[in-house]
Amino acid sequence: MSLSRAFSFVQRRQFSNSRQLYISEGDSLPNVQVQLKSPGETIMTQDLFKDKKKSILIGVPGAFTPGCSKTHLPGYIEKANELKSKGVDLIACTSVNDAFVMTEWGKSLKAEDAVTLLADSKGEFAKALDLSFDASGALGNHRSKRFAAIIKEGKVEKLFVEPDNTGLSVSLVDSVLKHI
């Protein structure tokens, strides 16, 4: 990110009256270490997305939660071949859960061949995206807002953030497919 763009981003966060402070279309993804199938198997987010022409990144509040397990992620699993036929190289899903939970969740949904699951165990990626919220009342800690993003060569091309953090409307696979 150029210095002037970085200053603009910081300035927007500090001085804007706008409620939208999170990552924006055109921004590069932050470079944060996430876990894959175990805590020892990690990857930096920019490394994962940088060489992909087009990717989908999904953020969910929690593995094994009803909306995430019954609707959100299953939609992307079911339509993975359709997304890939439209040029999507990678479909990834991140959640503030540990790698073991994410791996078992993926197995339970048969996501292994369709979606790469990314464990953001400390919530650092969600915070860097400015897409975290306090879910301590229901889920025990800060969690990722529900979102989807079309990523092109490591930059956000289109962003779909649920207005209430957890709803199931704008970030569903059919909404994203309309923009690919």
Accessible surface in RSA format (square Angstrom, percent):
REM  Atomic radii and reference values for relative SASA: ProtOr
REM  Chains: A
REM  Algorithm: Lee & Richards
REM  Probe-radius: 1.40
REM  Slices: 20
REM RES _ NUM      All-atoms   Total-Side   Main-Chain    Non-polar    All polar
REM                ABS   REL    ABS   REL    ABS   REL    ABS   REL    ABS   REL
RES MET A   1   121.83  63.1  42.46  28.1  79.37 189.0  51.36  43.7  70.47  93.4
RES SER A   2    67.17  56.8  48.85  65.2  18.32  42.2  53.72 114.4  13.45  18.8
RES LEU A   3   156.81  87.3 145.90 104.4  10.90  27.4 148.60 104.4   8.21  22.1
RES SER A   4    86.35  73.0  72.73  97.1  13.62  31.4  54.56 116.2  31.79  44.5
RES ARG A   5    94.94  39.9  89.25  45.5   5.68  13.5  39.90  54.5  55.03  33.4
RES ALA A   6    31.69  29.1  30.93  47.7   0.76   1.7  31.54  44.4   0.16   0.4
RES PHE A   7   122.34  61.2 117.97  73.1   4.37  11.4 121.95  73.9   0.39   1.1
RES SER A   8    56.48  47.7  54.69  73.0   1.79   4.1  23.87  50.8  32.61  45.7
RES PHE A   9    35.41  17.7  34.84  21.6   0.58   1.5  34.86  21.1   0.55   1.6
RES VAL A  10    67.50  44.4  67.38  61.0   0.12   0.3  67.50  58.6   0.00   0.0
RES GLN A  11    80.22  44.9  79.17  57.9   1.06   2.5  11.78  25.1  68.44  51.9
RES ARG A  12    73.94  31.0  66.71  34.0   7.24  17.2  49.32  67.4  24.63  14.9
RES ARG A  13    68.79  28.9  54.50  27.8  14.29  34.0  24.71  33.8  44.08  26.7
RES GLN A  14   118.82  66.4  85.35  62.4  33.47  79.7  31.23  66.5  87.59  66.4
RES PHE A  15   143.79  71.9 116.37  72.1  27.42  71.3 121.71  73.8  22.08  63.2
RES SER A  16    43.83  37.0  16.37  21.8  27.46  63.3  16.65  35.5  27.18  38.1
RES ASN A  17   155.05 106.9 121.60 117.5  33.45  80.6  39.07  94.0 115.99 112.1
RES SER A  18    58.27  49.2  39.46  52.7  18.81  43.3  36.74  78.2  21.53  30.2
RES ARG A  19   231.12  97.0 201.85 102.9  29.27  69.7  85.54 116.9 145.58  88.2
RES GLN A  20    82.26  46.0  75.29  55.0   6.97  16.6  19.11  40.7  63.15  47.9
RES LEU A  21    60.41  33.6  59.55  42.6   0.86   2.2  59.55  41.8   0.86   2.3
RES TYR A  22    39.88  18.6  39.12  22.3   0.77   2.0  15.17  11.4  24.71  30.5
RES ILE A  23     7.63   4.3   7.63   5.7   0.00   0.0   7.63   5.5   0.00   0.0
RES SER A  24    20.45  17.3  20.02  26.7   0.44   1.0  16.15  34.4   4.31   6.0
RES GLU A  25    85.37  49.0  64.19  48.6  21.18  50.4  25.18  48.7  60.19  49.1
RES GLY A  26    36.65  45.2   0.00   N/A  36.65  45.2  29.02  79.6   7.64  17.1
RES ASP A  27     3.65   2.6   3.61   3.6   0.04   0.1   1.32   3.1   2.33   2.3
RES SER A  28    37.61  31.8  29.59  39.5   8.02  18.5  15.41  32.8  22.20  31.1
RES LEU A  29     2.31   1.3   1.54   1.1   0.78   1.9   1.54   1.1   0.78   2.1
RES PRO A  30    28.94  21.1  18.59  17.0  10.34  37.6  28.94  23.9   0.00   0.0
RES ASN A  31    73.41  50.6  48.56  46.9  24.85  59.8  14.14  34.0  59.27  57.3
RES VAL A  32    20.21  13.3  16.96  15.4   3.24   7.8  20.21  17.6   0.00   0.0
RES GLN A  33   103.45  57.8  88.67  64.8  14.77  35.2  16.52  35.2  86.92  65.9
RES VAL A  34     0.82   0.5   0.00   0.0   0.82   2.0   0.82   0.7   0.00   0.0
RES GLN A  35    32.05  17.9  32.05  23.4   0.00   0.0   5.88  12.5  26.16  19.8
RES LEU A  36    34.19  19.0  31.55  22.6   2.64   6.6  32.41  22.8   1.77   4.8
RES LYS A  37   125.40  61.2 118.82  72.9   6.57  15.7  81.71  73.5  43.69  46.5
RES SER A  38    38.03  32.1  38.03  50.7   0.00   0.0  24.34  51.8  13.69  19.2
RES PRO A  39    62.33  45.4  51.35  46.8  10.98  39.9  51.80  42.8  10.52  65.4
RES GLY A  40    75.19  92.7   0.00   N/A  75.19  92.7  41.24 113.2  33.94  76.0
RES GLU A  41    76.34  43.8  71.04  53.7   5.30  12.6  34.25  66.3  42.09  34.4
RES THR A  42    54.23  38.6  28.49  28.9  25.74  61.3  11.02  14.8  43.20  65.3
RES ILE A  43    45.55  25.9  39.40  29.4   6.14  14.8  45.55  32.8   0.00   0.0
RES MET A  44    60.91  31.5  59.80  39.6   1.12   2.7  52.10  44.3   8.81  11.7
RES THR A  45     0.00   0.0   0.00   0.0   0.00   0.0   0.00   0.0   0.00   0.0
RES GLN A  46    65.72  36.8  64.76  47.3   0.97   2.3  16.20  34.5  49.52  37.6
RES ASP A  47    71.65  50.2  59.70  59.4  11.95  28.3  14.82  34.9  56.82  56.7
RES LEU A  48    18.14  10.1  16.62  11.9   1.53   3.8  18.09  12.7   0.05   0.1
RES PHE A  49     0.20   0.1   0.00   0.0   0.20   0.5   0.00   0.0   0.20   0.6
RES LYS A  50   109.43  53.4  98.82  60.6  10.62  25.3  52.76  47.5  56.68  60.4
RES ASP A  51   116.37  81.5  85.24  84.8  31.13  73.6  33.52  78.9  82.85  82.6
RES LYS A  52    59.99  29.3  59.06  36.2   0.93   2.2  26.25  23.6  33.74  35.9
RES LYS A  53   149.03  72.7 148.10  90.9   0.93   2.2  91.46  82.3  57.56  61.3
RES LYS A  54    42.42  20.7  42.42  26.0   0.00   0.0  15.37  13.8  27.04  28.8
RES SER A  55     0.37   0.3   0.37   0.5   0.00   0.0   0.00   0.0   0.37   0.5
RES ILE A  56     0.00   0.0   0.00   0.0   0.00   0.0   0.00   0.0   0.00   0.0
RES LEU A  57     0.79   0.4   0.79   0.6   0.00   0.0   0.79   0.6   0.00   0.0
RES ILE A  58     0.00   0.0   0.00   0.0   0.00   0.0   0.00   0.0   0.00   0.0
RES GLY A  59     0.00   0.0   0.00   N/A   0.00   0.0   0.00   0.0   0.00   0.0
RES VAL A  60     0.00   0.0   0.00   0.0   0.00   0.0   0.00   0.0   0.00   0.0
RES PRO A  61     5.10   3.7   5.10   4.7   0.00   0.0   5.10   4.2   0.00   0.0
RES GLY A  62     0.42   0.5   0.00   N/A   0.42   0.5   0.42   1.1   0.00   0.0
RES ALA A  63     9.88   9.1   0.00   0.0   9.88  22.5   0.00   0.0   9.88  26.2
RES PHE A  64   110.04  55.1  84.37  52.3  25.67  66.8  85.57  51.9  24.48  70.1
RES THR A  65    26.97  19.2  25.06  25.4   1.92   4.6  26.02  34.9   0.95   1.4
RES PRO A  66    91.78  66.9  88.04  80.3   3.74  13.6  91.65  75.7   0.13   0.8
RES GLY A  67    18.89  23.3   0.00   N/A  18.89  23.3  12.26  33.7   6.62  14.8
RES CYS A  68     0.09   0.1   0.09   0.1   0.00   0.0   0.00   0.0   0.09   0.1
RES SER A  69    23.42  19.8  17.87  23.8   5.55  12.8  17.87  38.0   5.55   7.8
RES LYS A  70   162.97  79.5 134.61  82.6  28.37  67.5  89.40  80.5  73.57  78.4
RES THR A  71    57.02  40.6  50.21  50.9   6.81  16.2  32.03  43.0  24.99  37.8
RES HIS A  72     0.47   0.3   0.00   0.0   0.47   1.2   0.00   0.0   0.47   0.6
RES LEU A  73     0.00   0.0   0.00   0.0   0.00   0.0   0.00   0.0   0.00   0.0
RES PRO A  74    20.62  15.0  19.60  17.9   1.02   3.7  20.62  17.0   0.00   0.0
RES GLY A  75    14.04  17.3   0.00   N/A  14.04  17.3  13.42  36.8   0.62   1.4
RES TYR A  76     0.00   0.0   0.00   0.0   0.00   0.0   0.00   0.0   0.00   0.0
RES ILE A  77    31.71  18.0  22.72  16.9   8.99  21.7  22.72  16.4   8.99  24.4
RES GLU A  78   138.81  79.7 103.04  78.0  35.78  85.2  44.59  86.3  94.22  76.9
RES LYS A  79    64.57  31.5  62.77  38.5   1.80   4.3  38.25  34.4  26.32  28.0
RES ALA A  80     5.18   4.8   5.12   7.9   0.06   0.1   5.12   7.2   0.06   0.2
RES ASN A  81   125.66  86.7 118.98 115.0   6.68  16.1  32.11  77.3  93.55  90.4
RES GLU A  82    74.59  42.8  66.89  50.6   7.70  18.3  29.76  57.6  44.83  36.6
RES LEU A  83     0.00   0.0   0.00   0.0   0.00   0.0   0.00   0.0   0.00   0.0
RES LYS A  84    82.59  40.3  66.98  41.1  15.61  37.2  40.31  36.3  42.28  45.0
RES SER A  85    93.40  78.9  49.33  65.8  44.07 101.5  50.27 107.0  43.13  60.4
RES LYS A  86    99.20  48.4  73.13  44.9  26.07  62.1  35.25  31.7  63.95  68.1
RES GLY A  87    40.40  49.8   0.00   N/A  40.40  49.8  35.19  96.6   5.21  11.7
RES VAL A  88     4.67   3.1   0.00   0.0   4.67  11.3   0.00   0.0   4.67  12.7
RES ASP A  89    73.88  51.8  45.41  45.2  28.47  67.3  16.35  38.5  57.53  57.4
RES LEU A  90    18.36  10.2  16.89  12.1   1.47   3.7  18.36  12.9   0.00   0.0
RES ILE A  91     1.70   1.0   0.00   0.0   1.70   4.1   0.00   0.0   1.70   4.6
RES ALA A  92     0.00   0.0   0.00   0.0   0.00   0.0   0.00   0.0   0.00   0.0
RES CYS A  93     0.00   0.0   0.00   0.0   0.00   0.0   0.00   0.0   0.00   0.0
RES THR A  94     3.70   2.6   3.70   3.8   0.00   0.0   2.92   3.9   0.78   1.2
RES SER A  95     0.33   0.3   0.00   0.0   0.33   0.8   0.33   0.7   0.00   0.0
RES VAL A  96     7.93   5.2   5.04   4.6   2.89   7.0   5.04   4.4   2.89   7.8
RES ASN A  97    23.15  16.0  16.33  15.8   6.82  16.4   6.82  16.4  16.33  15.8
RES ASP A  98    60.20  42.2  55.62  55.4   4.58  10.8  24.42  57.5  35.78  35.7
RES ALA A  99     0.00   0.0   0.00   0.0   0.00   0.0   0.00   0.0   0.00   0.0
RES PHE A 100   122.60  61.3 120.94  74.9   1.67   4.3 122.43  74.2   0.18   0.5
RES VAL A 101    50.10  33.0  47.09  42.6   3.02   7.3  50.06  43.5   0.04   0.1
RES MET A 102     0.48   0.3   0.48   0.3   0.00   0.0   0.48   0.4   0.00   0.0
RES THR A 103    26.99  19.2  20.13  20.4   6.85  16.3  23.49  31.5   3.50   5.3
RES GLU A 104    90.78  52.1  88.51  67.0   2.26   5.4  39.45  76.3  51.32  41.9
RES TRP A 105     0.47   0.2   0.47   0.2   0.00   0.0   0.47   0.2   0.00   0.0
RES GLY A 106     2.61   3.2   0.00   N/A   2.61   3.2   2.61   7.2   0.00   0.0
RES LYS A 107   110.28  53.8  98.95  60.7  11.33  27.0  58.40  52.6  51.88  55.3
RES SER A 108    67.56  57.1  33.17  44.3  34.40  79.2  42.61  90.7  24.95  35.0
RES LEU A 109    40.85  22.7  26.11  18.7  14.74  37.0  30.40  21.3  10.45  28.1
RES LYS A 110   163.70  79.9 151.16  92.7  12.54  29.9 105.25  94.7  58.45  62.3
RES ALA A 111     0.31   0.3   0.31   0.5   0.00   0.0   0.31   0.4   0.00   0.0
RES GLU A 112    90.93  52.2  59.93  45.3  31.00  73.8  45.09  87.2  45.84  37.4
RES ASP A 113   142.09  99.5 115.78 115.2  26.31  62.2  42.89 100.9  99.20  98.9
RES ALA A 114    16.48  15.2  10.80  16.7   5.69  12.9  13.66  19.2   2.82   7.5
RES VAL A 115     6.11   4.0   0.00   0.0   6.11  14.7   1.70   1.5   4.41  12.0
RES THR A 116    45.28  32.2  38.97  39.5   6.31  15.0  21.79  29.3  23.50  35.5
RES LEU A 117    22.71  12.6  14.09  10.1   8.62  21.7  14.09   9.9   8.62  23.2
RES LEU A 118     0.00   0.0   0.00   0.0   0.00   0.0   0.00   0.0   0.00   0.0
RES ALA A 119     0.70   0.6   0.00   0.0   0.70   1.6   0.00   0.0   0.70   1.8
RES ASP A 120     4.97   3.5   3.55   3.5   1.42   3.4   1.53   3.6   3.44   3.4
RES SER A 121    45.27  38.3  21.99  29.3  23.29  53.6  12.65  26.9  32.62  45.7
RES LYS A 122   153.58  74.9 133.18  81.7  20.40  48.6  86.07  77.5  67.52  71.9
RES GLY A 123     4.01   4.9   0.00   N/A   4.01   4.9   4.01  11.0   0.00   0.0
RES GLU A 124    86.31  49.6  82.19  62.2   4.12   9.8  28.61  55.3  57.70  47.1
RES PHE A 125     0.25   0.1   0.25   0.2   0.00   0.0   0.25   0.2   0.00   0.0
RES ALA A 126     2.56   2.4   1.36   2.1   1.20   2.7   2.46   3.5   0.10   0.3
RES LYS A 127   115.03  56.1 100.97  62.0  14.06  33.5  58.41  52.6  56.62  60.3
RES ALA A 128    42.76  39.3  16.13  24.9  26.63  60.6  28.53  40.2  14.23  37.7
RES LEU A 129     2.32   1.3   2.32   1.7   0.00   0.0   2.32   1.6   0.00   0.0
RES ASP A 130    43.91  30.8  40.39  40.2   3.53   8.3   0.66   1.5  43.25  43.1
RES LEU A 131     0.33   0.2   0.33   0.2   0.00   0.0   0.33   0.2   0.00   0.0
RES SER A 132    28.72  24.3  14.27  19.0  14.45  33.3   1.65   3.5  27.07  37.9
RES PHE A 133    34.98  17.5  28.97  17.9   6.01  15.6  34.98  21.2   0.00   0.0
RES ASP A 134    90.36  63.3  63.95  63.7  26.41  62.5  23.74  55.9  66.62  66.4
RES ALA A 135     8.93   8.2   2.99   4.6   5.94  13.5   8.93  12.6   0.00   0.0
RES SER A 136    61.56  52.0  46.00  61.4  15.56  35.8  26.45  56.3  35.11  49.2
RES GLY A 137    85.60 105.6   0.00   N/A  85.60 105.6  45.95 126.1  39.65  88.8
RES ALA A 138    91.89  84.5  53.88  83.1  38.01  86.5  61.86  87.1  30.03  79.5
RES LEU A 139    54.73  30.5  37.97  27.2  16.76  42.1  44.54  31.3  10.19  27.4
RES GLY A 140    59.56  73.4   0.00   N/A  59.56  73.4  31.45  86.3  28.11  62.9
RES ASN A 141    65.20  45.0  60.34  58.3   4.86  11.7  29.31  70.5  35.88  34.7
RES HIS A 142    88.77  48.5  85.39  59.4   3.37   8.6  48.82  50.3  39.94  46.5
RES ARG A 143    26.09  11.0  26.03  13.3   0.05   0.1   0.05   0.1  26.03  15.8
RES SER A 144     1.76   1.5   1.76   2.3   0.00   0.0   1.36   2.9   0.40   0.6
RES LYS A 145    40.21  19.6  40.21  24.7   0.00   0.0   5.52   5.0  34.68  36.9
RES ARG A 146     8.69   3.6   8.69   4.4   0.00   0.0   0.00   0.0   8.69   5.3
RES PHE A 147     1.92   1.0   1.92   1.2   0.00   0.0   1.92   1.2   0.00   0.0
RES ALA A 148     0.00   0.0   0.00   0.0   0.00   0.0   0.00   0.0   0.00   0.0
RES ALA A 149     1.75   1.6   1.75   2.7   0.00   0.0   1.75   2.5   0.00   0.0
RES ILE A 150     0.49   0.3   0.49   0.4   0.00   0.0   0.49   0.4   0.00   0.0
RES ILE A 151     0.51   0.3   0.35   0.3   0.16   0.4   0.35   0.3   0.16   0.4
RES LYS A 152   100.65  49.1  97.35  59.7   3.30   7.8  44.70  40.2  55.94  59.6
RES GLU A 153   105.79  60.7  90.07  68.1  15.72  37.4  21.25  41.1  84.54  69.0
RES GLY A 154     9.55  11.8   0.00   N/A   9.55  11.8   7.50  20.6   2.04   4.6
RES LYS A 155   109.11  53.2 109.06  66.9   0.05   0.1  55.48  49.9  53.63  57.1
RES VAL A 156     2.29   1.5   0.87   0.8   1.42   3.4   0.87   0.8   1.42   3.9
RES GLU A 157    67.94  39.0  49.44  37.4  18.50  44.1  36.26  70.1  31.68  25.9
RES LYS A 158    64.53  31.5  64.53  39.6   0.00   0.0  19.37  17.4  45.15  48.1
RES LEU A 159    24.51  13.6   7.90   5.7  16.61  41.7   7.90   5.5  16.61  44.7
RES PHE A 160    15.49   7.7  11.97   7.4   3.52   9.1  15.49   9.4   0.00   0.0
RES VAL A 161    22.43  14.8   6.35   5.7  16.08  38.8   6.35   5.5  16.08  43.6
RES GLU A 162     2.26   1.3   0.65   0.5   1.61   3.8   0.00   0.0   2.26   1.8
RES PRO A 163   118.14  86.1  76.52  69.8  41.62 151.3  88.09  72.7  30.05 186.8
RES ASP A 164    91.59  64.2  71.68  71.3  19.91  47.1  46.16 108.6  45.42  45.3
RES ASN A 165    38.34  26.4  38.34  37.1   0.00   0.0   0.58   1.4  37.76  36.5
RES THR A 166    58.43  41.6  52.59  53.3   5.84  13.9  28.08  37.7  30.35  45.9
RES GLY A 167    20.90  25.8   0.00   N/A  20.90  25.8  20.90  57.4   0.00   0.0
RES LEU A 168    64.93  36.2  38.73  27.7  26.19  65.8  38.79  27.2  26.13  70.3
RES SER A 169    62.84  53.1  51.52  68.8  11.32  26.1  47.77 101.7  15.07  21.1
RES VAL A 170    57.46  37.8  55.27  50.0   2.18   5.3  57.46  49.9   0.00   0.0
RES SER A 171     0.00   0.0   0.00   0.0   0.00   0.0   0.00   0.0   0.00   0.0
RES LEU A 172    45.51  25.3  45.51  32.6   0.00   0.0  45.51  32.0   0.00   0.0
RES VAL A 173     9.23   6.1   8.60   7.8   0.63   1.5   8.60   7.5   0.63   1.7
RES ASP A 174    74.86  52.4  71.88  71.5   2.98   7.0  29.26  68.9  45.61  45.5
RES SER A 175    28.23  23.9  26.44  35.3   1.79   4.1   9.61  20.5  18.63  26.1
RES VAL A 176     0.00   0.0   0.00   0.0   0.00   0.0   0.00   0.0   0.00   0.0
RES LEU A 177    20.08  11.2  13.97  10.0   6.11  15.3  14.25  10.0   5.82  15.7
RES LYS A 178   168.56  82.2 129.38  79.4  39.18  93.3  86.45  77.8  82.11  87.5
RES HIS A 179    91.67  50.1  65.31  45.4  26.36  67.4  41.50  42.8  50.17  58.4
RES ILE A 180    46.03  26.2   1.72   1.3  44.30 106.8  21.33  15.4  24.69  67.0
END  Absolute sums over single chains surface
CHAIN  1 A     8922.9       7033.2       1889.7       4776.8       4146.1
END  Absolute sums over all chains
TOTAL          8922.9       7033.2       1889.7       4776.8       4146.1
